[in-house]
Amino acid sequence: MNIFNTSVRAAIWGCCFLLFSCCDDADLKLKLPIMAWLPYSAEQEIKFKSQAGDTISFLATTQEFNEKGNDKACGTYNIQTIQTTLTSPSDSTVKTVISVSHEVVVGIKVYNPVNQRSNLNIKFNTVSELFISDDFRDKYFLEAQMDGKTYQQVLHVYGDRRTGNLLFADILYAKNIGLIGFKTFDDKWYYLL
């Protein structure tokens, strides 16, 4: 009987140790593989050119913050998130926001903060290589060619038509590079310079 009680106590203490030791690491910090999906530096200028010779530039601004997660065993914890916003001087009412969070999630959103409307909003799981946002049109390619260049790990995302000059009908976004191309609703493709 004494051996049984000792075994039960050891099992209970072992479970408690595992349960509470996982809570010490409950905060989710971003790791290098996910950081490669957000290659922009603060105040970086990104330029694109259309086949007709028109150019558009974007200015990148970056911020880091913690989102809050909650777990029954560990309670509230922080989820490190880094977000880059691309804004064009030619239409500053439209923002393209790229974020990495939850260790595996890449989010891309194009929206107009003035009227609170979004024409593109996706979330992509970099481990499963599937879209969480579940849009049947969006695609992930291990390799894609655009404007004579080959890119690795590319998201091809489709937008919904909204009013505004720089709302995108399509975007192509590559790991380690960022936005590599986009198509506007007047059927113009712009390519990264």
C-alpha positions as CSV (number, residue, x, y, z in Angstrom):
1,M,0.0,0.0,0.0
2,N,2.8,2.4,0.8
3,I,4.5,1.8,-2.6
4,F,1.2,2.5,-4.3
5,N,0.8,5.8,-2.4
6,T,4.4,6.8,-3.2
7,S,3.8,6.0,-6.9
8,V,0.5,8.0,-7.0
9,R,2.2,11.0,-5.3
10,A,5.1,10.8,-7.7
11,A,2.7,10.8,-10.7
12,I,0.8,13.7,-9.3
13,W,4.0,15.7,-8.7
14,G,5.2,14.8,-12.2
15,C,2.0,16.0,-13.8
16,C,2.1,19.3,-11.8
17,F,5.8,19.8,-12.7
18,L,5.0,19.4,-16.4
19,L,1.9,21.5,-16.3
20,F,3.6,24.4,-14.5
21,S,6.9,24.2,-16.3
22,C,5.2,24.7,-19.6
23,C,3.7,27.9,-18.3
24,D,7.2,29.4,-17.8
25,D,7.6,29.4,-21.6
26,A,4.0,30.3,-22.4
27,D,5.0,33.6,-24.1
28,L,5.3,33.0,-27.8
29,K,8.4,34.6,-29.2
30,L,9.0,34.8,-32.9
31,K,11.7,32.5,-34.4
32,L,14.0,33.1,-37.4
33,P,12.0,31.0,-39.9
34,I,8.9,33.2,-39.5
35,M,11.0,36.4,-39.5
36,A,12.1,35.6,-43.0
37,W,8.5,36.3,-44.1
38,L,8.9,40.0,-43.0
39,P,12.1,41.2,-44.6
40,Y,11.5,44.9,-44.4
41,S,13.5,47.4,-42.3
42,A,12.1,50.6,-40.9
43,E,11.8,53.5,-43.3
44,Q,12.8,51.3,-46.3
45,E,11.6,52.5,-49.7
46,I,10.3,49.8,-52.1
47,K,9.8,50.7,-55.8
48,F,7.7,49.0,-58.4
49,K,7.5,49.5,-62.2
50,S,4.7,48.6,-64.6
51,Q,5.3,47.2,-68.1
52,A,4.2,50.6,-69.4
53,G,7.0,52.3,-67.4
54,D,4.8,53.8,-64.6
55,T,6.4,53.6,-61.1
56,I,5.0,53.4,-57.6
57,S,6.9,53.5,-54.4
58,F,6.0,52.5,-50.9
59,L,7.5,53.5,-47.6
60,A,7.8,50.7,-44.9
61,T,7.2,51.5,-41.3
62,T,7.6,48.7,-38.7
63,Q,6.4,48.2,-35.2
64,E,6.6,45.4,-32.6
65,F,3.9,44.6,-30.0
66,N,2.4,41.8,-28.0
67,E,-1.0,40.3,-28.7
68,K,-2.7,38.5,-25.8
69,G,-3.4,34.8,-25.8
70,N,-5.2,32.8,-23.1
71,D,-4.9,29.2,-22.0
72,K,-6.8,27.4,-19.3
73,A,-3.7,25.9,-17.7
74,C,-1.3,28.9,-18.0
75,G,-3.6,31.9,-18.1
76,T,-2.9,35.0,-20.2
77,Y,0.4,35.1,-22.1
78,N,2.0,37.4,-24.7
79,I,2.3,36.6,-28.4
80,Q,5.1,38.6,-30.0
81,T,4.0,40.2,-33.2
82,I,5.9,42.4,-35.7
83,Q,4.0,44.4,-38.3
84,T,5.1,46.4,-41.3
85,T,2.9,48.9,-43.0
86,L,3.5,49.9,-46.6
87,T,2.1,53.3,-47.6
88,S,2.5,55.0,-51.0
89,P,2.8,58.8,-51.2
90,S,0.6,58.6,-54.3
91,D,-2.3,57.3,-52.2
92,S,-1.7,57.4,-48.5
93,T,-5.3,56.4,-47.7
94,V,-4.6,52.8,-48.6
95,K,-2.4,50.7,-46.3
96,T,-0.8,47.3,-46.9
97,V,-0.1,45.7,-43.6
98,I,2.1,42.5,-43.3
99,S,2.4,40.9,-39.9
100,V,4.0,37.8,-38.4
101,S,2.7,36.3,-35.2
102,H,1.9,33.1,-33.3
103,E,5.3,31.7,-34.4
104,V,3.9,30.5,-37.7
105,V,1.2,33.0,-39.0
106,V,1.8,35.5,-41.8
107,G,-1.0,38.0,-42.3
108,I,-1.4,40.4,-45.2
109,K,-4.2,43.0,-45.2
110,V,-4.9,45.8,-47.7
111,Y,-7.3,48.4,-46.3
112,N,-8.4,52.0,-46.2
113,P,-8.3,53.3,-42.6
114,V,-10.5,56.2,-43.5
115,N,-13.6,54.2,-44.4
116,Q,-12.5,51.0,-42.5
117,R,-12.9,48.8,-45.6
118,S,-10.5,46.0,-46.6
119,N,-10.2,44.5,-50.0
120,L,-7.6,41.8,-49.1
121,N,-7.1,40.1,-45.7
122,I,-5.4,36.7,-45.5
123,K,-3.6,34.6,-42.9
124,F,-1.1,31.9,-43.9
125,N,0.3,29.1,-41.8
126,T,4.0,28.8,-42.7
127,V,4.3,25.3,-41.2
128,S,1.3,23.6,-42.8
129,E,1.7,25.8,-45.9
130,L,-2.1,26.4,-45.9
131,F,-4.2,29.5,-45.8
132,I,-6.0,29.9,-42.5
133,S,-8.3,32.5,-44.1
134,D,-9.6,29.7,-46.3
135,D,-10.0,31.6,-49.6
136,F,-10.2,29.1,-52.3
137,R,-8.6,31.4,-54.9
138,D,-5.4,32.1,-52.9
139,K,-2.4,29.9,-53.7
140,Y,1.0,29.0,-52.3
141,F,3.9,28.2,-54.7
142,L,7.2,26.7,-53.7
143,E,8.6,28.5,-56.8
144,A,7.1,31.2,-59.1
145,Q,8.4,33.3,-62.0
146,M,7.6,36.9,-62.4
147,D,9.0,39.5,-64.7
148,G,11.8,37.2,-65.8
149,K,12.9,36.4,-62.2
150,T,12.4,33.2,-60.1
151,Y,11.2,33.5,-56.5
152,Q,10.9,30.8,-53.8
153,Q,7.9,30.3,-51.5
154,V,5.4,32.7,-53.0
155,L,1.9,33.6,-51.9
156,H,-0.5,34.6,-54.7
157,V,-3.4,36.4,-53.1
158,Y,-6.5,37.9,-54.7
159,G,-8.3,41.0,-53.6
160,D,-12.0,41.9,-53.7
161,R,-12.9,45.0,-55.8
162,R,-13.2,48.2,-53.8
163,T,-12.9,51.8,-54.8
164,G,-9.4,53.3,-54.5
165,N,-6.4,53.6,-56.7
166,L,-4.0,51.3,-54.9
167,L,-6.3,48.5,-53.8
168,F,-4.9,45.4,-55.4
169,A,-6.6,42.8,-57.6
170,D,-3.7,40.4,-57.1
171,I,-0.5,40.4,-55.1
172,L,2.6,38.2,-55.1
173,Y,4.5,38.0,-51.9
174,A,7.7,36.0,-51.4
175,K,9.6,34.8,-48.3
176,N,12.9,36.7,-47.8
177,I,11.9,39.4,-50.3
178,G,8.4,40.6,-49.4
179,L,6.0,42.1,-52.0
180,I,7.3,41.2,-55.4
181,G,4.4,42.3,-57.6
182,F,0.8,43.4,-57.7
183,K,-2.0,44.0,-60.2
184,T,-4.3,46.9,-59.9
185,F,-8.0,46.7,-60.9
186,D,-7.3,48.5,-64.2
187,D,-5.2,45.4,-65.1
188,K,-1.8,46.9,-64.7
189,W,0.9,44.6,-63.2
190,Y,3.7,46.3,-61.2
191,Y,7.0,44.5,-60.6
192,L,9.6,45.0,-57.9
193,L,12.6,47.0,-59.1
